[in-house]
Amino acid sequence: MSESSNIEPTIPGPDIALADLPLRPELVGEEPYGAPQLDVPVRLNVNENPYPPSGAIIHDMARAVSSLATEVNRYPDREATDLRRDLARYLGFGLAAANIWAANGSNEVMTHLLQAFGGPGRTVLSFAPTYSMYPEYARNTLTNYVTAPRRDNYTLTSTDILSAIAEHQPDVVIITTPNNPTGTTIPASVLEEVLEGTEALVVVDEAYQEFTEFPEDSACALLSRFGRLVVSRTMSKAFAFAGGRVGYLAAAPAIVDACRIVRLPYHLSAQTQALARVALAHAPEMLSNVSELRIQIQQLQSWLRDRGLEVVPSQANFCLFGRFADRHPVWQGLLDRGVLVRETGPDGFLRVSAGTPDEMAAFRRALEEVLAEHPARVTTTPSEESR
Ligand SMILES: *Cc1c(COP(=O)(O)O)cnc(C)c1O
């Protein structure tokens, strides 16, 4: 399913394979990361917001880009100051531009953090199962990557986190809430206890925070007390701006300064900055479908449970369901019916994202058909009991 297999060579090249090149040894055998990008009617596989912007926002975005074109010969604002000020205003919590760093998606923000605070001889700790990109950021920055397990219901207590820190002595800890792919959350009170007990840099990845029942229960509230706390956010999910590629962090200005040292100059294009600012100027409208998506995924969780499936209780815009003796034929059966979900997470589970009501209906119809051929395994589920 490699993407490059779709690209026709345009010129005849020398017959050289990857194996013939002096690749860094740790990259040998690695595959480019990414969920399959397949052109199917119902795409519920990468946790995007399914709603495109309104005509009015599209118009403002087009106008912003066309006025920028008059100075496209000039480099953009290297510091992205206006965008960072807008992001600070959006987050609230008394934050200012100096507290914010922005880059091309959280993936670049996380890479900046590990370039600055990880690196050879340093360790980053996260809690499995979790986001599959973290080991890639670690690999690319030559940082040692270790994980500690979550509980059977995929939650974590401050004791769990602090004892994993005591065991692994990490320089950087990544705590994901809501966690991908489980959708489980960790309250700010637990994060506070962790921060009181460690000197490590603690990165809280809140990519899905806007979808949660209590979005204001954010680690952002702890920033005024903890100088080694970083809260990572993105415009890719709730903000319906995945194609714009903007992720950002909130932290003490000194942490922002560290990111400014390692970033490539002019890393955020003028167009990216301008489009993100238009989106932020229309924040209420960009976010207007978040509560509906939340309802969709909560209703879907009940529907799945009613069919005897195991569901991990999720606060994000996706959920895990299973368990299947073999999840692959279920994934394939859904795909054959035009519905793309993600084959990820613990063994026997699939992950589905919240879509429009029509997309959810298509998913339910397809799944009922597939379940007739591939029923889920009946289990007593720790995640149900602890709910
Ligand atoms: C989707 C996601 C992100 C956001 O990635 P971007 O690079 O900003 O698109 C970050 N963290 C987690 C856990 C995610 O699932």
Ligand as a Chemical Component Dictionary entry (heavy atoms), coordinates in Angstrom:
data_LIG
# 
_chem_comp.id                   LIG 
_chem_comp.type                 NON-POLYMER 
_chem_comp.pdbx_formal_charge   0 
_chem_comp.three_letter_code    LIG 
# 
loop_
_chem_comp_atom.comp_id 
_chem_comp_atom.atom_id 
_chem_comp_atom.alt_atom_id 
_chem_comp_atom.type_symbol 
_chem_comp_atom.charge 
_chem_comp_atom.model_Cartn_x 
_chem_comp_atom.model_Cartn_y 
_chem_comp_atom.model_Cartn_z 
_chem_comp_atom.pdbx_ordinal 
LIG C1 C1 C 0 -3.967 13.702 14.716 1  
LIG C2 C2 C 0 -3.091 13.823 15.900 2  
LIG C3 C3 C 0 -2.226 14.907 16.030 3  
LIG C4 C4 C 0 -2.220 16.027 15.013 4  
LIG O1 O1 O 0 -1.343 15.853 13.990 5  
LIG P1 P1 P 0 -1.098 17.053 12.975 6  
LIG O2 O2 O 0 0.316  16.822 12.559 7  
LIG O3 O3 O 0 -1.261 18.344 13.713 8  
LIG O4 O4 O 0 -2.090 16.907 11.884 9  
LIG C5 C5 C 0 -1.445 14.992 17.150 10 
LIG N1 N1 N 0 -1.498 14.062 18.118 11 
LIG C6 C6 C 0 -2.336 13.027 18.034 12 
LIG C7 C7 C 0 -2.389 12.047 19.158 13 
LIG C8 C8 C 0 -3.140 12.867 16.912 14 
LIG O5 O5 O 0 -3.958 11.808 16.835 15 
# 
loop_
_chem_comp_bond.comp_id 
_chem_comp_bond.atom_id_1 
_chem_comp_bond.atom_id_2 
_chem_comp_bond.value_order 
_chem_comp_bond.pdbx_ordinal 
LIG C1 C2 SING 1  
LIG C2 C3 SING 2  
LIG C2 C8 DOUB 3  
LIG C3 C4 SING 4  
LIG C3 C5 DOUB 5  
LIG C4 O1 SING 6  
LIG O1 P1 SING 7  
LIG P1 O2 DOUB 8  
LIG P1 O3 SING 9  
LIG P1 O4 SING 10 
LIG C5 N1 SING 11 
LIG N1 C6 DOUB 12 
LIG C6 C7 SING 13 
LIG C6 C8 SING 14 
LIG C8 O5 SING 15 
# 
